[in-house]
């Protein structure tokens, strides 16, 4: 069982909002995670750290359109007012003392 | 501005070796843990290895144990990954990444491509 589970794909219209989900496995449901964005052909970029309480802290230069929230083992990334440049793969990451893990990624298509 | 610049990738035959380097700047390198993360063609991100800030404690994914060695030179602000006994399934873009205060990754390098093929 993977520590982090993400849907493989999502789509939403330009200017609308989308909520991506990352689910932590049993035993890890209180973990802090990080969200990363990878635009086509580029290196990943850190978006934010997200706690189980729903508190989040974004990286430098990340637009206000990006926000995070949590519910139980689920960690969410919400993107509002979708732009064409938001079309990308989105990965969640978690860690413990000895290792770290990534979700399989969600490919977001902006229609 | 934090910058991570990988080098050392290339084409290597199965069973061969390669050493990746990552030159860091824009932050106090010796104060932060670092990681290597790879991405096979068309696939997702996969953690490979991490190293602590000062005491040099090291951690490896199962796929890397016994074959890869992570190290750092805090005087040169450089992270390394020595890869031995390379296999075709090690073919990937390898990213150097800075760890934020014992938490998640907060900066990524641009990546270096390693191709293992005869």
Interface residues (C-beta under 8 A of the other chain):
Chain A: X32 X33 X34 X36 X38 X43 X44 X45 X46 X49 X59 X89 X91 X93 X94 X95 X98 X99 X100 X101 X102 X103 X104 X105
Chain B: X35 X37 X44 X45 X46 X47 X50 X59 X61 X95 X100 X103 X104 X105 X106 X107 X108 X109 X110 X111
